[in-house]
Amino acid sequence: MQSGLVVVDKSAGWTSHDVVARLRGVYGQRRVGHAGTLDPDANGVLLVGLGRLTRLLRFLQATDKEYVGEVVFGIATDTLDGAGTVTETTAMPVTRAEVEEATRGFLGAIEQVPPMVSAVKIGGRRLHELAREGTEVDRPARPVHIERIDVEDFVPGAHPVARIRVVCGSGTYIRSLAADLGAALGGPAHLGALRRVRVGTFTEADARTVDAVAADPAAACLSPAVALRGLTPLVADAATAVVVGHGSPVPDALVEPGEPGPFAVLDADGALLAVYERRGSRLAPAVVLAE
């Protein structure tokens, strides 16, 4: 069974599960998963783990993301994006300066209500399943963090379109941000288009289309060590590598004081042995890959 990371450039019209299903066939194995859902109508970077790397996807999912999207003002849809049914239309001739000012209110730690059409679970059911049944439920706001919002382009008019670049933490919905921006400016808005250009250290330049992955599966599969290149590295000597292989704690003196982790524990050849986390005065295993 192959273990590694595939950085996919997902096409619009594919669900994240569609990509996983296709790669199961390409690599001939069932143990395949992704690190964070990308909406079907969105395109861009989707990280897919194979084999033992699926145990490490939570570390990739926790990294920051970068998106480029188009916010259409004056038009609301039931899905908060262009795929939905229009529910409200009104002239909303806001200016670029007004949009830029409004974005400042969404920086830092904020509370965000997830869309009804989303993978969030409430009462054991995914919201998109309930939405398909015509059921709308109250969704509690969730804490998210938005590092940056830049307005890169702006087309004025009765229904202005702002192209924004967003750097945010895990769990942020850009569709909700678009609708909330509209509300902050006194009217409806939806997300007209969305591309994820980065997940953690992996950018669109690292990504391959599904067809390109299928054409050369071996070249598309990155090693576990490369997959976790965003974590703080800890190179283990031979004795420590044995301890790590047994899944035992190691002293935190092996890393710089104050370094929060998690830590990618590597052997002398650069292969990933495990991921360790701080627990008191020691480093304890979160996931051990060494065999």
N, C-alpha and C positions, 0 to 999 in steps of 0.2 A: 504494500500500500504506500502510495506516494504522500509525503507530507510537505506542505509549503504554502505560499501565498500567491494568488493570482490577482493582479490589479487589472480590473476590467473597466473598459469605457462602455458603460451600458447605453444602449440606444433607447430613445423614446419609444414607447409602445411595449417594452418588455417590463414585466414585474421583476423584482429582485429574485423571487422564487423561480421565475423562468430561467434566469441566468444560472442559478444553482442547479436546476434540473439539467440544463444543457451541459454544464461542466461535469456533472456526474457521468454523463454519457461519454464525454471527451476523454476523461481520465479513467473511466471504467471502475469507479468506486462510489460507494454510497455515502461515505463520511465526508460531506461537503457542506459548508455553511457560509453565511456572509456576515460582515461586521457593520450592520446598520442599514435599514431599509431605505431605498431610494424610490420615490414615487414613480408609478408607471410612465407618466408623461414627462418626467424629468430625465435628463441624461447625465452622463459623467461618471466619476470615479466610484466604483463599487469594489470593496475588498472582499475576496472570496478565499476561504481557508480550506485546505485539503488535509485529510488524515488527522494526525495528532495536532496540527496547527489549529484545528477547530477549538481545542481547549484553550487557546490563547486569544481567541477573537475578542474577548471582553476587554483586553488591554488596548486593542486597536479601536474598538468601538468607543472607548472613553476619551480618545484624542479629539482635538478640535477639528472643525470642518470649515471649508471655504466654499461659498456659492456665488454664482452670478445669476441674477434673476431680473425679470421685468415686472414691475408693479403697474397695473392699469387702474387708474383712478376713475371713479364715477360709475363703475359697473361691479355689481356683486354677483357671485354664483354660489350655488349650494354646496360646492366642494372647495371653495376658496381658490380654485384655479380655473384655467381655461377649459378644462374637460367637463365642467359642470354646467348645469342649467342656469341661465341668467335669472336672477330673482329681483334685481333692482337696477335701474338705469337712471342717471341724473347728470346734468352738466356739472362739472367740478373743475373749473379752470384754475387749479392751484399752480403756483410757480415753483421753479426749482429751489429757490431760496426757502420757501415755506416747507418743502419736502425735506430739505437738508436740516432745517431747524427741528422738524418733527422727529427725525431719526435719532436725535440726541436723547430723547426721552426713553429710548429703548436700549441704551448702552448699559453694560454692567449686569448685575444680578437683577433679573426681573421675574415676574410671574406670567405664565403664558397658558392659555386654554388650548388644548390640542384640537385639531379639526375632527368632525364626526367621521370623515373618511380618513382613517389613519389606523396604524397597527397597535395603538395603545389599547390595553385591556382594561375593562371595567366590569366587575362582577363575573370575571372569568371569560368574557366574550370580547373579541376584538371589535373596536368601534366600527370598522368598515363592514363587518358582518351585520351589525345592527342597522347601519345606514342602508344597506341593500334591502333589508326587510322593511324599510320605511319608519324605523324607530329612532327617535332622537332622545338622548339621555343627557342629564347634567354631567358636565365634565369638570372636575376640580382643576383649578389652575395649578401648574407645576412650575417649580423653580428652574430657570434656564439662565445661561450666561451668554451675552453677546459682546464680543470684544470690539468689533468695528463694523460700521455701516458706511460705505462710501457711495455717493450718487455719481456714477461714471458717465451717464448720458441722460438727457431729458428732452422729450418731445412734447411741447405745449399743445393745448387745445381744450376742447370741451371734455375730452377724456384723456388727460395727459398720461404719458408712459415714462416711468423712471427706471433706468437700468441701475441696479444696485449690486454692490459686492459686499457680502456679509461673511465675517469670521465669527464663529460661534462654537459653543460647547455642544456636547452630545445631548440629543433630545429636543433640540430647537426645531420648530416647524417654520419654514420660510413662508408657507401659505398663511399661517396665522399672523406672522409679522406683517405681511402685505395688508391683510384685512385690518389689523390693528393700526397700521399707519394711516389707512383711509379714515378710520374712526377718529384718530387724533386730529385729522384735518377737517372733520365734520361731514364725512360722506363715506360711501362704499368704496371698496377696492378689492381686487383679486390679483393673484399671481399669474401672469400671462405665459411665462416661460421660466424654466429653471435648469441650470447646469451646476453640478457639483464638480469643482475644479481641484479640490484637495481634501484628503483625509489624512490627518497627521503629517507624516513626512512624505507621503505619496501624492504626487500631482498628476494632472492629466497627461503630462509628458511621459509618465511611467506606465500609463494605461494602454491596453490593447482591446480592440473589439473582440466580441465572442468569436467571430470568424477567424481573426488573426490568432487567437488562442488555439482554436481547433486545428489551424494549419501547422502550428509548431508548439505542441503542449509542453514539451520539456523546457524550451526556452522561456516560456511564459511563467513557469513555476519558480518563484523565488524561495530561497532557503529560509528556515525559521529564524536564523540569525539576522538576515536582511529584513525579514518581516517585522522584527521588533527593534529595528535600528533606532527608533525614537526613544527607547528606554535607556536609562543609565546603565552602561556596561560594567560588569564586574568579571575580570579575567581570573579564573581560578587556577591555582597551581595544582600539581598532581594530587597532593594529599587532600586539598579542599574539594577537588573534583570527585574524589571517592565519597566524601561526606555528602556532597550534593546529590550524587547518584543514589545514595541511600535515603534521600529525602529528609536529612537531619538538619537542624538549625546550625548556623555558623555565626561567629562573633561579628557585631556591627563595626568592629575596628577595621574590617576589610574595605569599608567605603568611607568617603569623606564625611566628617561630622556635619549633621544638618541636611545631608542629601536625603530627600524624602522617599525616593524610589517610586515605583517598583524597579527592580534591578534585573537586567538580562545577564544571567550567569553563563559565561563562555569558557570553553576549554582553551588550551594553548594554541589550537589550530583555528579558533574562531567559531567553532560549532556551538550552537545553543544547547546548554544542558538543562536549564530551568529558569523560572522566574521566581525571584524571592522578594519578600516584602518585610518592612520593619515591624517587629513585634517586641516592644520593650527595648532591651539592650541587645537583642539578637536579631538576626535575619532569618526568617522562616520561609519554607517553600510555599508558594501559591500553586505552581504547576511544575512538575518534574518531567522532563522529556528523556533524560539520560536512560539508556537501557543497559 
